């Protein structure tokens, strides 16, 4: 018969017959934490004060890996897991390096900003866009809860999240959706009406291409579920071939309401035979500055035609409330827009 352990002696890992009684792995705090997190039906992440991922599971948020918390430890599963994200791949890395924020630099920057707020002791709870394992976009309800020691100092930050993409919100949510879509449709019609009013009889083909911009804008906004759209996606949608365009883009996004106009602006500016630089940066956290510059002045036949000039001037200011300037001199051709982000709006 096996002797009972005394108060100061740990339980032996083996009985006299050699059978395991208490595996050492289960006595590890890290092991127990990992098992608890792995079985939670939601994303759960434990961060150190410097933002490093200590423990995590992917829960119901993405299905990036199997349900077995130890599947990454077994060689027979390594090949299958190589082509997909696994919680173990995230351990030891920064919070903002998670697969959900990978769709844009702006998303990663926003994740870092949320962490910094939690680091100051604030409990964060908000809905935000994320990228799913299948590449589609979703909406998560994200919470960051600072965990403190007895002396009040920060010990860890617990991150939890649930997918809320399909939450309807009842009658109030339905009414909000109808109001949102009505706003967007009115905005699109007003843009096209303004273009048609300035078009010449021979501008049918040009108007058709502008209408295609509106269609692309709606597809882009729908992909991002009418949250803010990364500027790099707007640029590459408007100008698929960027070989003559040098990009200097901050990690910023534009409100869905302004995507149409920005696509129209970029297609009006782009000339495949002319090299240009596009600089987009955030200004004071409440505006975007968009600057298109070319090293040489444009000849008269390369200047924006009447329809493009209307887009680059009064249509932009009418739709965005922004400030536009344009010059064409010895220093080259330059067009700039200061786009306010904090103006009042009925839908966003």
N, C-alpha and C positions, 0 to 999 in steps of 0.2 A: 504493500500500500504506500502510495506517495505521501511524503510528509507535507504538512501544511507549512506555508512560508511564515517565517517570523516577521515581526514588525519592521526590521531593518533590512530584510533581504528580499530582493525582487523575485517574482515567480520565475522559475526556470522555463526556458523555451521548450523543453522536452520532458516527457515523462520517462520512467525507467524503460518503457517499451519502445521509446523513440518517437512517439506520436507528438506532433506539435500541439501545444496548448494555447500559448499566447505569442503569436508572431511579433517580433520586435517592430515590424512596420506599423502595426496598429497602435503601438505605444507612442508613435511620433505625432506631435501636434500638427505638423505640416500634413501628414498623411490623413489624419482625421478631418482636418479642414478641407482637404481636397475631396474626400468622400462626401462630406456634407454639401459642398458647393455643386458637385457633379450631379447630385440627385434633385436639386432644386429645379422646378419647372419654369425657369426664367434665366436670363443672362445674369450671372453673378461674378463679380471681379473684386479681388482684394488688392489694393494699391498701397505701396509704401509712400511716405511723405514726399519722395522725389519723383513720384509718378510711375515707378516701376511696377509691372504686373507681378504680384507674388503668387497668387492662385487665381484660377478662373475656370468657368465652364461656359459653354455656348448655349446651354439650355434649349428653349424653344425658339431662340432668336437666330435662325439661320441654318441649322443643321449642317454645320461645317465639318462635323466629325461624328463618329459613332457615339452611342450612349455610354459605352464602357469607359470609365475614367482612366483605365490603364491600357487602352488599346494602342496608344502611341509607344508603350514600353515594350511591346512584343514584336520581334523581328518580322513575323509573318504578315503583320499589318502595315509595315513601313511602306511598301510599294503602293498599296491601295491609298494610303493617306498622303502620299507625296504630291498628288495632283490637287489636293484640297487643303484648306486651312484646318489646323488642329489646335485646341487650346494650348498644348505644350509648345507650339511654335511661338506663342505670344508671351510665354513666361520669360521674365527677365528683360522684356522690351518695354518701351514707353506706352502709356495708355493711348496716345494719339496714333500709334502704329497699328491699332486694331483693324481688322478687315472691313468693318462697317464704315470707317471714315476714308477709305482708300479711293473714293470716286473723285476727289478733288483736293488740291492743296488747301483751299478754303475750309473744307470740312475738317481736315486734320488740325488746322489752326483753331477752329471753333472748339474742337474737342479739348485741345490744350487750354484754351481760355476757360472752359467750364471747370476743368481740373484746378486751375489756379484759384478760381473763386472758392471751390471746396477746401482748398488748402488754407484759405483764410478763415475757415470755420463755418462757412455758409453751407446750409443744406440745400442742394440744387434739385429741383424737380421740374422737368419741362419736356415737351414733345419736340422731337427733332427727326430730320430725315436720315435714313441710313441705307446702305447697300446690302441687299440680301445675298445669300450664297449662290442663288441662280442668276445674279446680275441685275435683277429688278430692284426698284427702289421701294422702300417701306417707311412707315412712321413708327418710331418707338417712343414709349414713355420712359424717360431716363431719369434716374435718381442717383445722386452722389451724397452719401452720408458720412461726414467725418466721425471717426471713432476716437475718443479721448482716453488717456490714462487717468489714474486717480488724481494726479497732480494738475490735470487740465491740459497737458501738452498733447499734441496730435500723435496718435499711434498708427492708425491706418485709415484708409478711405474705402468704404464699401460702395461698390457700383452695382446697381440692379437695373434691369430694363425688361419691358414686355412689348411685344408687337401690338400696336393699336391701329393698324392701317385700315381695318374694316369696321372700325367702330362708327356707328351711324349717329349716335347722340340723339336719337328720337326726332320728334317734329322740329325742334329748334335746329338740329343739325341739318335736316332736309331743307329748311328755309334758308339757312346760311349758305348751303351749296347752291341753291337756286339763285340767290342774290349774287354770289360769287361769279357764277357762269354768266348771268345777265350783264354784270359789269364788264366781263371780258369780251362778250359779244358786242356790246355797245362800243367798247374801245376799238375793236377791230374794224367795225363798220365806220367809225369816225375817221380812222386812219385812211381807209380806202376811199372814203368820200372826199377827204382832203386831197388825196393824190389825184383822183378823177377830176376834181375841180380845176387842178393846175395842169392837167395833161393836154397835149396838143393832138390834133387828129391823127398824126402818125405814131402816136405813143402806145398803140394797142399792145404790141409785143412787150414793151417795157412795163406797162401796167400789169400784164399777165405774170411777168417775172416777179414783180413786187407782191402780187397776190400770193405767189408761191412762198415768198418770205413769211407772210402772215401764217400760212399753213405750217411751215417748218417751225415757226415760233410756238404755235399751239402744241405741236408734237413734242417739242423740247420741254415745254412747261408741263405737259401731261406726264412725261417721263419722270420729272422731278416732283410730281404730285402737287404742282403749283406752289412749291416752296421756292426759295431763292435758287437761281440757276448759276452754276460756275461760269465765270467769264470765259475760261478757256474753251468750254463747250460752245458758247455763243459764237466765238471767233471762228472755230473750226467748222461750225455749221454754215456760217455766212461765207467763208473763204476756205473751201476744202483743200485747195492747193496753195499752201503758204510758202512756197519756195522763194518768192520775191519779197516776203514780208518778215521782218524781224520783230519778234514778240518780246515785250517786257511787261509781264502781267504779275501784279500782286496776287496773293492768295485771297481773292475777293469773289463775291457773287453778286448778281444783279437781281432785283425783285422781278418776279414773273410778269408784273404789269409792264415792265420796260423792255422785255426781250424783243417784242415785235419791232420797236423803234430802233433798237441797237442793231438788229439784223438788217433793217432797211438802210441804216447809216453806213454800215460796213460794206454792203454791196454797192452803195452809191459811191463810196470812196475808192474801192479797189479797181486798179487797172493792172492787168497781168504784165504789161510791158514796163511798169514803173516800180522801182524798188522803194520800199517804205518801211517805217518803223511804227508799230502800234504800242503805245504805253497806256496801261490801265492801272490806276493805283487808288487805294482808299485815302480819303482826306478827312482827318479829324473824326473818323468813325461814323460820320453821317452823310458822306457824299462820295461819289466816284468821279475821278477825273480821267477822261478818255482823250488821248492826244494821238492824232495821225500826222506824221511828219515825213516829208520827202526832202532829200538833200539838194534837189535842184528845183527851180521854179517850173511850173507846168506851162506849156504853150497853150494858146487859146483853144485849140481843138482837143486838148486833153482835160480842159476844165469841166466840172460837172455841168451836164445839160440842164435845161429848165426844170425838168421833173426832179432830177437829183438835187439841184440847188434848193428846191422847195423842201425836200426831205431834210437836207442838212441845215436848214435855217428855221423857218417858221413852224414846220410840222413837228420837229424835235422839241422846240420850246413850248409849243402848244400841248403836246402830249406828256412831257416830263416836267415842265416847269423849270428846266435847266437853262444854263447860260451858254451860248454858242459864240465862238469866234473863228474867223477864217482869214488867212493871209496868203499871198502869193508874190514873193519878192526875191531879192538876191539871196536870201537865206534859204529859199526853197518854199514848197507848198506846205501849209500847216492848217489843220482843222482841229479844234478842241471843244470839248463839252464838259461842263461841270454839272453832274447829275445829282440832285439832292435825293437822299434815301429816306429821310425822316418826315417827308411831307404827309399831310393827311390823305387818306385814301379809303374808299368804301369797301375795297376787297384787296386781299394780298395773298 
